[in-house]
Amino acid sequence: MSAHVNRSRVIFRHWDQETGLDEVEERFTTLEDLFALCLRSSATLLVDRVVIEGQDAKGAQRVVTLVFQSVTVSNSDADGPH
């Protein structure tokens, strides 16, 4: 048996002055979908983590979580190293 992905999602963080910190979840199925979701994020909706759930080669349930730190880049920083 080979490893298999059952569910994958991006968790975004959203801050609202009135309601506070909240999370929004979007599912994806391909790397292209994940890439598009990450590019779509804005200053109000920031990627917090990517969660991939599935089974390993022996059939055991596994969860991989990739956690990110958000950074704000100002226009003056845009001309710096990439």
Buried (B, 14 or more C-beta within 10 A) or exposed (E): EEEEEEEBBBBBBBEEEEEEEEEEEBEBEEEEBBEEBBEEBEEEBBBBBBBBBBBEEEEEEBEEEEEBEEEEEEEEEEEEEE
